Amino acid sequence: MDHVDIYYARVCGLCTKALDFFRDRGTTFTAHAVEWDSEKEAFVDSENARGMYQRCGAVVDFVPQMFVGDQHIKGWRELEPMIQSGEIDSLIPKPE
């Protein structure tokens, strides 16, 4: 199974939903916290933010950003339909 990485912000409700989804299904993942600066309307410069930008291939302005191996899942709006259709189960099999 490919490794799962999740870039999230603590103040992000949709990030919490994504983290809870993966925890509840028993998926092992690495969580990378980033912090939003509302005055600058950008993420605070940090090792995690730079890593997120590098993996995304661009500066992004929303989280969660999730990676299953090299496959990029861009936010809850992309993850939710994958959950509903069952596509996520073929991408990340549930642990037994």
DSSP file (Angstrom, degrees, kcal/mol; ACC not computed):
  #  RESIDUE AA STRUCTURE BP1 BP2  ACC     N-H-->O    O-->H-N    N-H-->O    O-->H-N    TCO  KAPPA ALPHA  PHI   PSI    X-CA   Y-CA   Z-CA
    1    1 A M              0   0    0      0, 0.0    91,-0.1     0, 0.0     2,-0.1   0.000 360.0 360.0 360.0 138.3    0.0    0.0    0.0
    2    2 A D        -     0   0    0     89,-0.3     2,-0.1     1,-0.1     0, 0.0  -0.371 360.0-101.8 -69.4 150.6    1.2    3.5   -0.8
    3    3 A H        -     0   0    0     65,-0.1    66,-3.0    -2,-0.1     2,-0.5  -0.472  31.6-138.5 -73.3 145.2    2.0    5.9    2.0
    4    4 A V  E     -aB  29  68A   0     24,-0.5    26,-2.3    64,-0.2     2,-0.4  -0.922  18.7-174.7-108.5 127.3   -0.6    8.5    2.8
    5    5 A D  E     -aB  30  67A   0     62,-2.4    62,-2.7    -2,-0.5     2,-0.5  -0.975   3.4-167.3-119.6 135.9    0.5   12.1    3.6
    6    6 A I  E     -aB  31  66A   0     24,-2.7    26,-3.2    -2,-0.4     2,-0.5  -0.983   8.1-159.5-127.6 121.6   -2.0   14.7    4.7
    7    7 A Y  E     +aB  32  65A   0     58,-3.0    58,-1.7    -2,-0.5     2,-0.3  -0.880  31.3 160.3 -96.3 127.3   -1.2   18.5    4.9
    8    8 A Y  E     -a   33   0A   0     24,-2.2    26,-2.9    -2,-0.5     2,-0.4  -0.924  37.4-131.6-145.2 162.9   -3.7   20.2    7.2
    9    9 A A    >   -     0   0    0     -2,-0.3     3,-1.7    24,-0.2     6,-0.2  -0.961  22.1-131.8-118.0 141.3   -4.3   23.3    9.3
   10   10 A R  T 3  S+     0   0    0     24,-0.5    -1,-0.1    -2,-0.4    25,-0.1   0.782 107.1  52.3 -62.1 -28.0   -5.6   23.0   12.9
   11   11 A V  T 3  S+     0   0    0      4,-0.0     2,-0.7    -3,-0.0    -1,-0.3   0.283  86.6 104.3 -92.0  11.2   -8.3   25.6   12.3
   12   12 A C    <>  -     0   0    0     -3,-1.7     4,-1.8     1,-0.2     5,-0.1  -0.841  51.5-166.2-102.9 113.0   -9.7   23.8    9.3
   13   13 A G  H  > S+     0   0    0     -2,-0.7     4,-1.9     1,-0.2    -1,-0.2   0.865  91.7  51.9 -63.7 -38.2  -12.9   21.9    9.8
   14   14 A L  H  > S+     0   0    0      2,-0.2     4,-2.1     1,-0.2    -1,-0.2   0.812 106.5  55.1 -70.5 -28.5  -12.6   20.0    6.5
   15   15 A C  H  > S+     0   0    0      2,-0.2     4,-3.0     1,-0.2     5,-0.2   0.920 106.1  51.5 -65.3 -43.1   -9.1   19.0    7.5
   16   16 A T  H  X S+     0   0    0     -4,-1.8     4,-2.8     1,-0.2    -2,-0.2   0.907 108.7  51.3 -59.7 -42.1  -10.6   17.5   10.7
   17   17 A K  H  X S+     0   0    0     -4,-1.9     4,-2.3     2,-0.2    -1,-0.2   0.918 112.1  46.3 -60.8 -43.4  -13.1   15.6    8.6
   18   18 A A  H  X S+     0   0    0     -4,-2.1     4,-2.2     2,-0.2     5,-0.2   0.934 113.9  47.2 -65.7 -46.4  -10.4   14.2    6.4
   19   19 A L  H  X S+     0   0    0     -4,-3.0     4,-2.5     1,-0.2    -2,-0.2   0.923 113.4  49.1 -60.9 -44.4   -8.1   13.2    9.3
   20   20 A D  H  X S+     0   0    0     -4,-2.8     4,-3.2    -5,-0.2     5,-0.2   0.894 108.2  54.6 -62.3 -40.5  -11.1   11.6   11.1
   21   21 A F  H  X S+     0   0    0     -4,-2.3     4,-1.7    -5,-0.2    -2,-0.2   0.954 112.0  42.3 -58.3 -50.7  -12.0    9.7    8.0
   22   22 A F  H  <>S+     0   0    0     -4,-2.2     5,-2.3     1,-0.2     4,-0.4   0.891 116.5  48.4 -66.8 -38.9   -8.6    8.1    7.6
   23   23 A R  H ><5S+     0   0    0     -4,-2.5     3,-1.4    -5,-0.2    -2,-0.2   0.947 110.3  51.5 -62.8 -47.9   -8.3    7.5   11.4
   24   24 A D  H 3<5S+     0   0    0     -4,-3.2    -1,-0.2     1,-0.3    -2,-0.2   0.821 110.5  48.0 -62.0 -32.5  -11.7    5.9   11.6
   25   25 A R  T 3<5S-     0   0    0     -4,-1.7    -1,-0.3    -5,-0.2    -2,-0.2   0.503 116.4-114.3 -88.6  -1.8  -11.0    3.5    8.7
   26   26 A G  T < 5 +     0   0    0     -3,-1.4     2,-0.3    -4,-0.4    -3,-0.2   0.679  58.1 158.7  83.4  17.8   -7.6    2.5   10.2
   27   27 A T      < -     0   0    0     -5,-2.3     2,-0.4    -6,-0.2    -1,-0.3  -0.598  39.0-132.0 -77.4 131.0   -5.4    4.0    7.5
   28   28 A T        +     0   0    0     -2,-0.3   -24,-0.5     2,-0.0     2,-0.3  -0.699  41.6 158.1 -79.8 131.3   -1.9    4.7    8.6
   29   29 A F  E     -a    4   0A   0     -2,-0.4     2,-0.5   -26,-0.1   -24,-0.2  -0.964  41.6-122.1-148.7 164.1   -0.9    8.2    7.5
   30   30 A T  E     -a    5   0A   0    -26,-2.3   -24,-2.7    -2,-0.3     2,-0.4  -0.962  26.1-151.0-109.8 126.4    1.6   11.0    8.3
   31   31 A A  E     -a    6   0A   0     -2,-0.5     2,-0.5   -26,-0.2   -24,-0.2  -0.836   7.2-165.5-100.4 132.9    0.0   14.4    9.2
   32   32 A H  E     -a    7   0A   0    -26,-3.2   -24,-2.2    -2,-0.4     2,-0.3  -0.950  13.5-145.6-120.2 109.1    1.9   17.6    8.4
   33   33 A A  E     -a    8   0A   0     -2,-0.5     2,-0.3   -26,-0.2   -24,-0.2  -0.554  18.2-178.7 -78.9 135.4    0.5   20.7   10.1
   34   34 A V        -     0   0    0    -26,-2.9   -24,-0.5    -2,-0.3     2,-0.4  -0.914  18.5-134.4-125.1 157.7    0.6   24.0    8.3
   35   35 A E        -     0   0    0      9,-0.4     9,-3.4    -2,-0.3     2,-0.4  -0.948   9.8-138.9-120.5 133.1   -0.5   27.4    9.7
   36   36 A W  E     -D   43   0B   0     -2,-0.4     2,-0.7     7,-0.3     7,-0.2  -0.735   5.8-152.5 -89.8 132.4   -2.6   30.0    7.9
   37   37 A D  E  >> -D   42   0B   0      5,-3.0     5,-1.5    -2,-0.4     4,-1.5  -0.903   6.9-167.7-102.9 104.7   -1.8   33.7    8.2
   38   38 A S  T  45S+     0   0    0     -2,-0.7    -1,-0.1     1,-0.2     5,-0.1   0.790  84.6  55.5 -67.8 -27.2   -5.0   35.5    7.7
   39   39 A E  T  45S+     0   0    0      1,-0.2    -1,-0.2    -3,-0.1    -2,-0.0   0.919 118.1  33.0 -69.7 -42.3   -3.3   38.9    7.3
   40   40 A K  T  45S-     0   0    0      2,-0.2    -2,-0.2    -3,-0.1    -1,-0.2   0.581 101.2-134.9 -87.0 -10.9   -1.1   37.7    4.5
   41   41 A E  T  <5S+     0   0    0     -4,-1.5     2,-0.3     1,-0.2    -3,-0.2   0.928  73.4  92.5  51.6  48.9   -3.7   35.3    3.1
   42   42 A A  E   <S-D   37   0B   0     -5,-1.5    -5,-3.0    -7,-0.0    -1,-0.2  -0.970  86.1 -85.3-158.0 163.3   -1.1   32.6    2.8
   43   43 A F  E     -D   36   0B   0     17,-0.3    -7,-0.3    -2,-0.3     2,-0.1  -0.551  52.3-102.1 -75.5 143.4    0.4   29.8    4.8
   44   44 A V        -     0   0    0     -9,-3.4    -9,-0.4    -2,-0.2     2,-0.3  -0.416  45.4-100.2 -62.7 135.8    3.2   30.7    7.2
   45   45 A D        +     0   0    0     -2,-0.1     2,-0.3     4,-0.1    -1,-0.1  -0.432  67.4 138.0 -62.6 123.1    6.6   29.8    5.8
   46   46 A S     >  -     0   0    0     -2,-0.3     4,-2.6     1,-0.1     5,-0.2  -0.957  68.3 -97.8-156.7 168.1    7.6   26.5    7.3
   47   47 A E  H  > S+     0   0    0     -2,-0.3     4,-2.3     1,-0.2     5,-0.1   0.908 124.6  49.1 -59.7 -41.4    9.3   23.3    6.4
   48   48 A N  H  > S+     0   0    0      2,-0.2     4,-2.5     1,-0.2    -1,-0.2   0.913 110.9  49.0 -66.0 -42.0    5.8   21.6    6.1
   49   49 A A  H  > S+     0   0    0     -5,-0.2     4,-2.6     2,-0.2    -2,-0.2   0.924 112.6  47.8 -64.1 -43.3    4.4   24.5    4.0
   50   50 A R  H  X S+     0   0    0     -4,-2.6     4,-2.4     1,-0.2    -1,-0.2   0.902 111.8  50.6 -63.7 -39.9    7.4   24.3    1.6
   51   51 A G  H  X S+     0   0    0     -4,-2.3     4,-2.4    -5,-0.2    -2,-0.2   0.898 110.2  50.2 -62.9 -40.3    7.0   20.5    1.4
   52   52 A M  H  X S+     0   0    0     -4,-2.5     4,-2.6     2,-0.2     6,-0.2   0.938 111.1  48.1 -63.0 -47.2    3.3   20.9    0.6
   53   53 A Y  H  X>S+     0   0    0     -4,-2.6     4,-1.6     1,-0.2     5,-1.1   0.907 112.0  50.3 -60.4 -41.6    4.0   23.4   -2.2
   54   54 A Q  H  <5S+     0   0    0     -4,-2.4    -1,-0.2     1,-0.2    -2,-0.2   0.932 113.3  44.3 -63.9 -45.2    6.7   21.2   -3.6
   55   55 A R  H  <5S+     0   0    0     -4,-2.4    -1,-0.2     1,-0.2    -2,-0.2   0.868 114.8  49.1 -68.4 -35.1    4.5   18.1   -3.7
   56   56 A C  H  <5S-     0   0    0     -4,-2.6    -1,-0.2     2,-0.2    -2,-0.2   0.730 105.5-130.0 -75.2 -21.4    1.5   20.1   -5.1
   57   57 A G  T  <5S+     0   0    0     -4,-1.6     2,-0.3    -5,-0.2    -3,-0.2   0.554  80.1  40.1  83.1   7.9    3.8   21.6   -7.8
   58   58 A A  S   <S-     0   0    0     -5,-1.1     2,-0.5    -6,-0.2    -2,-0.2  -0.973  99.7 -76.4-169.5 167.3    2.6   25.1   -7.0
   59   59 A V        -     0   0    0     -2,-0.3     2,-0.3    -3,-0.1    -9,-0.0  -0.685  51.9-164.7 -74.8 128.0    1.6   27.4   -4.1
   60   60 A V        -     0   0    0     -2,-0.5   -17,-0.3     1,-0.0    -7,-0.1  -0.805  20.2-156.4-114.5 157.8   -1.8   26.4   -2.9
   61   61 A D        +     0   0    0     -2,-0.3     2,-0.3   -19,-0.1    -1,-0.0   0.098  69.1  54.6-123.4  23.1   -4.2   28.3   -0.7
   62   62 A F        -     0   0    0    -19,-0.0    13,-0.1   -54,-0.0   -19,-0.0  -0.995  69.5-115.2-151.7 155.7   -6.3   25.6    0.9
   63   63 A V  S    S+     0   0    0     -2,-0.3   -48,-0.2     1,-0.1    13,-0.2  -0.914  71.3  63.8-133.4 160.3   -6.0   22.4    2.8
   64   64 A P        +     0   0    0      0, 0.0    11,-0.9     0, 0.0     2,-0.5   0.394  55.0 177.6 -80.2 149.2   -6.3   19.5    3.2
   65   65 A Q  E     -BC   7  74A   0    -58,-1.7   -58,-3.0     9,-0.2     2,-0.4  -0.994  13.0-170.1-114.6 122.1   -3.9   18.4    0.5
   66   66 A M  E     -BC   6  73A   0      7,-2.6     7,-3.5    -2,-0.5     2,-0.4  -0.889  12.6-165.4-121.9 145.8   -3.5   14.7    0.5
   67   67 A F  E     -BC   5  72A   0    -62,-2.7   -62,-2.4    -2,-0.4     2,-0.7  -0.996  10.1-169.2-131.9 128.6   -1.2   12.3   -1.2
   68   68 A V  E >  S-BC   4  71A   0      3,-2.5     3,-2.3    -2,-0.4     2,-0.4  -0.929  79.8 -52.0-111.5 101.6   -1.5    8.6   -1.7
   69   69 A G  T 3  S-     0   0    0    -66,-3.0   -64,-0.1    -2,-0.7     0, 0.0  -0.571 123.5 -23.8  61.2-122.4    1.9    7.7   -3.0
   70   70 A D  T 3  S+     0   0    0     -2,-0.4     2,-0.5    -3,-0.1    -1,-0.3   0.475 113.5 109.0 -96.2  -3.4    2.2   10.1   -5.8
   71   71 A Q  E <   -C   68   0A   0     -3,-2.3    -3,-2.5     1,-0.0     2,-0.5  -0.632  60.8-146.2 -79.7 126.4   -1.5   10.6   -6.4
   72   72 A H  E     -C   67   0A   0     -2,-0.5     2,-0.6    -5,-0.2    -5,-0.2  -0.802  10.8-165.6 -96.5 125.1   -2.7   14.0   -5.2
   73   73 A I  E     -C   66   0A   0     -7,-3.5    -7,-2.6    -2,-0.5     2,-1.4  -0.957  16.0-147.9-109.7 115.0   -6.1   14.5   -3.7
   74   74 A K  E     -C   65   0A   0     -2,-0.6     4,-0.3    -9,-0.2    -9,-0.2  -0.630  51.1 -49.0 -93.5  83.8   -6.9   18.2   -3.7
   75   75 A G  S >> S-     0   0    0     -2,-1.4     4,-1.9   -11,-0.9     3,-0.9   0.022  75.5 -62.8  87.7 169.9   -9.1   18.9   -0.7
   76   76 A W  H 3> S+     0   0    0      1,-0.2     4,-3.3     2,-0.2    -1,-0.2   0.840 126.6  64.6 -61.7 -35.4  -12.2   17.5    0.9
   77   77 A R  H 34 S+     0   0    0      1,-0.2    -1,-0.2     2,-0.2    -2,-0.2   0.765 109.9  38.4 -64.9 -23.5  -14.2   18.4   -2.2
   78   78 A E  H <> S+     0   0    0     -3,-0.9     4,-0.8    -4,-0.3    -1,-0.2   0.791 118.2  49.1 -90.8 -34.0  -12.2   15.9   -4.2
   79   79 A L  H  X S+     0   0    0     -4,-1.9     4,-2.0     1,-0.2     3,-0.4   0.912 101.3  62.4 -71.4 -42.9  -12.0   13.3   -1.4
   80   80 A E  H  X S+     0   0    0     -4,-3.3     4,-2.6     1,-0.3     5,-0.2   0.897 103.9  46.2 -55.8 -48.0  -15.7   13.2   -0.5
   81   81 A P  H  > S+     0   0    0      0, 0.0     4,-2.3     0, 0.0     6,-0.3   0.845 110.2  55.6 -64.0 -30.0  -16.9   11.9   -3.9
   82   82 A M  H  X>S+     0   0    0     -4,-0.8     6,-2.0    -3,-0.4     4,-0.8   0.867 110.0  46.0 -67.2 -35.2  -14.1    9.3   -3.8
   83   83 A I  H ><5S+     0   0    0     -4,-2.0     3,-0.6    -3,-0.2    -1,-0.2   0.942 113.6  48.3 -68.4 -48.5  -15.4    8.1   -0.4
   84   84 A Q  H 3<5S+     0   0    0     -4,-2.6    -2,-0.2     1,-0.2    -1,-0.2   0.847 115.4  43.8 -63.8 -35.7  -19.0    8.1   -1.6
   85   85 A S  H 3<5S-     0   0    0     -4,-2.3    -1,-0.2    -5,-0.2    -2,-0.2   0.629 109.4-119.5 -84.8 -13.5  -18.2    6.2   -4.9
   86   86 A G  T XX5S+     0   0    0     -4,-0.8     4,-0.9    -3,-0.6     3,-0.9   0.414  78.5 124.9  87.5  -2.0  -15.9    3.7   -3.1
   87   87 A E  H >>< +     0   0    0     -5,-0.6     4,-1.7    -6,-0.3     3,-0.6   0.859  67.3  60.4 -58.3 -35.8  -13.0    4.8   -5.3
   88   88 A I  H 3> S+     0   0    0     -6,-2.0     4,-3.2     1,-0.2    -1,-0.3   0.839  98.2  58.9 -62.8 -31.7  -10.9    5.5   -2.1
   89   89 A D  H <4 S+     0   0    0     -3,-0.9    -1,-0.2    -7,-0.4    -2,-0.2   0.822 106.9  45.9 -68.8 -30.5  -11.3    1.8   -1.1
   90   90 A S  H << S+     0   0    0     -4,-0.9    -1,-0.2    -3,-0.6    -2,-0.2   0.808 116.7  45.5 -79.0 -29.1   -9.6    0.7   -4.3
   91   91 A L  H  < S+     0   0    0     -4,-1.7   -89,-0.3     1,-0.3    -2,-0.2   0.895 131.0  19.9 -76.9 -42.3   -6.9    3.3   -3.9
   92   92 A I  S  < S-     0   0    0     -4,-3.2    -1,-0.3    -5,-0.2    -2,-0.1  -0.860  85.6-144.1-129.9  94.7   -6.3    2.6   -0.2
   93   93 A P        -     0   0    0      0, 0.0    -3,-0.1     0, 0.0    -4,-0.1  -0.281  27.4-105.9 -59.1 143.1   -7.6   -0.8    0.8
   94   94 A K        -     0   0    0     -5,-0.2   -68,-0.1     1,-0.1   -67,-0.0  -0.465  38.5-108.7 -67.2 138.5   -9.0   -0.9    4.3
   95   95 A P              0   0    0      0, 0.0    -1,-0.1     0, 0.0   -68,-0.1  -0.367 360.0 360.0 -64.7 148.9   -6.8   -2.6    6.8
   96   96 A E              0   0    0     -3,-0.1    -2,-0.0   -70,-0.0   -70,-0.0   0.445 360.0 360.0 -96.7 360.0   -8.0   -6.0    7.9
